[in-house]
Amino acid sequence: MRLIRSSFCLGLMVCTLIACTQFPELAESEGPDVASAPYPRLLSVEELAAVPEARTSLALTRSVQARIRGLEARAARLRGPVIDRATRARMARGIDDIPAPE
């Protein structure tokens, strides 16, 4: 029991240290004057309504729609059972039916 508790604490400490890691690709992506840049000005509802609607190209639209279809298909596959019917039936019979190794 003590070994399990120690292992759990060690694993928790490792996870905590990993969570504190700096991601270099994000840290290096901002320029040197970002820290001194002024805070962006907030827009009113009227100003936001006056912004013209963004237009997308047909290629971008098709690309996004294809990605949506792919993600929906993947989600449908993930909704299925994790354990197939034959394995579930074998598990329901219990461990008595498993042949002994030779």
URHUVEN-V854939 format. One line per field, one symbol per residue. ss: DSSP state (a for helix, b for strand, c for the rest). phi: phi as a letter, one per 40 degrees, with the letter a starting at -180 (. if undefined). psi: psi as a letter, one per 20 degrees, with the letter a starting at -180 (. if undefined). A space follows every 50 residues. Layout:
BEGIN
ss: ???
phi: ???
psi: ???
END
This chain:
BEGIN
ss: caaaaaaaaaaaaaaaaaaccccaaaacccccccccccccccccaaaaaa cccccccaaaaaaaaaaaaaaaaaaaaaccccccaaaaaaaaacaaaccc cc
phi: .ccccccccccccccccccccccccccccccccccccccccccccccccc ccccbbccccccccccccccccccccccccccbcccccccccchcccccc cc
psi: hhggggggggghgghghhhjppohhghiiqrhjhhjqqpqpqqrhghhhi pqpqqqrhggghgghggggghhgghghhirqhprgghgghhhhaihipqq q.
END
